[in-house]
Each structure stands twice: as structure tokens, then as C-alpha cells.
Amino acid sequence: MTSNDMKLVVVGAAGRMGQTLIRVISETPGVMLHAAIEREGSPFLGKDAGEMAGAGTLGIPVTDDPLNAFLDAEGVLDFTAPQASVNFSVLAAQARIVHVIGTTGCSAEDEARFEAAGRHARVVKSGNMSLGVNLLGVLTEQAARALPSAGWDIEIVEMHHKHKVDAPSGTALLLGEAAAKGRGIDLAAHSIRVRDGHTGPRPDGAIGFATLRGGSVVGDHSVLFAAEGELVTLSHSARDRSIFARGAVAAAVWARGQKPGYYSMLDVLGLS
């Protein structure tokens, strides 16, 4: 640990991703845990953040006071819930620090709030923080551009653990947006999220989504390009939640040197 280490706050510290972030920060040179935030009334308040996350004693108690934590921090890592992330974005903008957002299930209004926060904060938001998934998005866009919509149907299939509350996943939507961009169409106007009953034939040019939930699956995503007599499949499997945490920490370190703005992982990875 050095005086130049980037001071990071983890919000939603007791959650699955929060604990993973704390462990990854404790193992990563150049960064340090500055504070761990949980909601008011959480049973984890006052506990040592490192011990809670299985990272050893760090001497940092879990608190419910983000305002004071943000004032002296350089970045916040946020995999919480849409309304919480919107609230944290206001505090990050006031403190003029880095805000890395991995929260999914956000509305268009939430996204507009994050973008507005980028006037003062350095906001990095992505439906998925892993290098592999972001590369998959780039490949999906290229394939959608290369394969004519008249003969090639696009389906996005995703599976996650049974505790996930939003569907389709943020990653599936990221891939859908990439496919729509490659086709030069608006995803909202061309996506099919639900099929039930007598649906009739599949409309040309649609981008379909299939959502699977069960067990402890961290995240599996496939983009299928189907034509008469052939099928092209691009896929990614997340085996460990730490890939998202490492990506989020890398995003924070990258954003530390940027001017205020609203960025994506494609910017961080030089793929934009």
C-alpha cells in the first residue's frame, strides 16, 4: 500500500459483488479500500469489511454513511440497485470522483441521470465489466453488420443464477444493442422479449431474447445468427464473479486519469 494508491469505496458491500470487490481490491496493487457502505439497518454495520468478505482484517468498519466516505475518496464501485445507484451518482458528482456502475435493470430515466452526473464525475457504466463480454459485443456488432437481415435471424440467450431479479440481463441488452447497432436499427422497436401461445412466424429483422434462471450460474450468454442451413454462435461463460470485479477496478483506475464524462467499458478497453 502506498500513498498514491487509489482510494475506493465499495457500496452494497455485503452483497455477492460487494464482497468480491473488497477481496479483489485487497489483492490489487495500486488501489486500496477506503470505505465499505451498506444500507441503514444492515446487520453488517460495524463489522470489519475485510473479515466480512473473507479478505482478512482490514481495519475498515462497514458504515451506512456514504456522504462522508465519498468526500475523501477517489472512486466508488457500485453494483447495487437502480435507485441506489442514482442516489450514489449525485454524491459522486458532488465529490467530483470516479463512479463505476455495474448495476443492471436501470430505466432510460436512470441512464439520463448517470449521463448528467458525468458533467462533474467520471462515470463508467456497463451492463458487464468483463473484457471477454465487451469483446463479444464488438464481435456481435461486426457479425450483425456483415450478415444480411433478410436471411439471418438474431437470438440472444442468457442464463443466470436463480437470485437475479432483472431480465433480460444487462449483458444480454448490451449484446442486443450491439446487434442493433450493426444492423442500423433501434433495439426497442425490433426486440422480442416474450413468446407465449400462438405467436405466429418470427418477424424478419427482429432480435429475440431468451432468459433462463437457475442454480448458481454466474452468467452465460450466447448470440445466435440463424439462417437457412447454417447457424453461427458467439458465446461467453463467466465462471467466477471476480472477472467483473477486476474489470470494475481497472475501470476506476483508468477513469482516474480522464476528464469528467460518461464512459463505457469499451472506452476503458480501447474498443470504442
N, C-alpha and C positions, 0 to 999 in steps of 0.2 A: 504494500500500500504506500503510495507517495502522495505528496501534497497536490500533484497535478491530476490525480485520479478523478474521473467524472463522478460527481455525487448524484446518485439516482434514488428516486423514491418509487417504491412498488405500492400501488393501490390494489385493493382486493387481495391483500397479502396472504390471507388464509385459504384462498381458493386453490384449485389444482394448478392453474397457471401462475398464480401469485407465488406459491411455494417453489415452483420450478424456476421462476425468475430469480428468487432470492438465492437459490442454490447456484444458478449459472453466474450471477453477479459475483458471488463469493469465490468462484473458480476462475474468473476472467481478469487478466491483467489490464490495468488502465481504468477500471471502474470500481466503485465502492458503494455499498448500501448506505444511504443517508437516512432513510426513514421507511417504515412499513405501516401502511394505513389500512384499517378495517372500519366497517360501518359502526355507528354508535350502537352500543349494547352487545357487540360481538363477544362471545366467551373467550376469545383470544387476546383481548385488550390486556396490556401489561405483560404478556408473555414475551420472552426473548424471540425475536424474529428468526434468528438462525436455528435455534433449538426447535421451533415450530416447523421449520422447513427441512429439518434434517441436515443442516449445514454447519452444525456446531454452534457454540456460544459466540454471538457477535456483539453483545452488549447494546443492542438496539431494541427497546421495547415496542411492541405493536401499539399504535395510537389511533385515535379517531379524529385527529386534528390536522387535516391536510393543509390548511391555510398557513400555519407556522412552518410546516415541513417544506412547503414549496418555496418559501421566502429565501431560504439559504441553500436550495438545491439547484442543480443544473439540468435535471431531466426527470420526467415521470414516465413510468411504464404502466400501461393501462389496458388490462384485459378484463373489464368488468361488465357493466350493462349499459345500454344506450343512455338512459337519463343520467346515470352516474358519470359517464364519460363526458357528456355535455357540461355537467357541473364542473368537472375537473378541467375542462378546456378553458373555462372562464378564468379559473385560478391560474392556470399555466400561462394564459395570455397576460394576466395582470403581473405575474412574476417574470414574464418575458424569457421563459425557459423552453426546453425541448419537451414535447408531448408526443410520445409514441403510442398510437391507439390500435390495438388488435381486437377491439370489441366488434362483434358482429350483430346483425339484426337491427341496424340503425336505419332510420327513415331518411327520406330526402331532406326533410327539415333539419334533422340531426346533422347530416352531412354539410348542409349550408352553414350551420353553427360552427362546425370544425373548420371549415374553409375561412370563415370570418375570424376565428381565433388565430389563423395563420398570418394575420396582419401584424401581430405582435409576438406570437410564439413561433417556434419551429415545429410544425406539426407533421408527423409522418403517420399516415393511416393506410392500412392494408387489410383486406379480408384474410390474408395469410402472410406470415412473416418469413416463410422458408424460401431459400434460394431455389430449391427444386420446383416448388409450385409456381414461383414467379417466372421461371424459365418455361414451365409448362404453359403458362398464359401467353408468352411470346410465341411459342410454337403453335398454340391453338389459333392465334390471330393469323399467323402465316398460312396455316393449313386452310382456314376458312376463306382466306383471300384467294388461295390457289385453286380450290375445288369449287366448281360452279354450283350455285344454289339450286339450279333446276334439277340436277341429278343426284345431289348429295344432301342427305338429312343429317342434322346435328342433334345428338342426345348427350346430356351431361348426367352422369350417375355418381352419387356420393353416398358414403356410409360413415356414420359416427357412432360413438357410444350412446347408450340409452338415456344419459342425463342431459344431452344437448337440447336446448329449448327453442332454437330458431331453425327454420327450414324454408327454402334450401340453405345450405351453409354459406357463409360469407365467401368461402373459396369457390364454391360452385357458381355463385353470382359473379365473382371475379372472372372465372373462366367463361361464363356466358357473355359478359361484357366484352371480353377479348374476341370471342367468336363473332359477336355482333359488329364489333369494330372492323374485323376482317371482311365481313360481308357488306359493310357500309349501311347497316340498318339500326333501328332503335330496339334495344333488347325488350323493353317493357311492352312494345307493340307486337312483338313476334315470339314471346316466350309462352310455353305451355307448362304450367306448374302441376296441374292435377288432371288425371284421367280416371274416369269412373263411369260405368254404364255404357250405353251405346254411343260412342264418341264419333263415329263416322271415320273416314280415312284421315290420315295425317295430312295437314295442310302443307303445301310447298313453302319452303323458306322459314318454317318455324324452328325454334330452338327449344328442345324439350328437356325437362328436368325430372329425374327420379331420385327420391330421397329414401334412404334406408337407415334404420336406427336399431342398435342392439349391442349388448355386451359392453366391452371396454375398448372398442375400436377408436384409435386416436384420430384417424382421418384418412379415408381412401377416396380418390377422385379419378374419374375417367371421362374423357371426351371422345365420343364415338362419331365417326363420319361414315355414314352408311349409304351405299349406292347399289344399283343392280349388280349382284355378283361379287361385290367386294366390301370389305369393312376395314377402316383404319382406326386404330385405338391409341390414344395418347393417355398415359396414366401416371399417377403418383401415389405412393403409400407413405404415410407418416407412421413410423414405428415408435417414436418417442417424442413426447411433448417438448423436450428440450430444444428441438430444432427451431421451434417458434420463439423460444426464449432467447436463444443465441442470435437469431435474426433481429429481435427487438433490441437487444443490447447493441448490436452492430449498427442498427438504425439510429439509436440515440447518439452513439459516438460520431457517426457521420454527420448528423444534424447539428451537432455542437459547433461545427465549423461553417455552417450555412447561414445565410441571411434569413430573417423571418419569412415564412411561406408555408404552403400546403403541399406536401410531398407524398410520394408513394414509394413502396419498396423497389419499384422499377428505377426510380431516381437513385436510391441508395446503391443499387447493384449495377448502375450504369447501363440499364437495359431499356431506358425510356427513349 
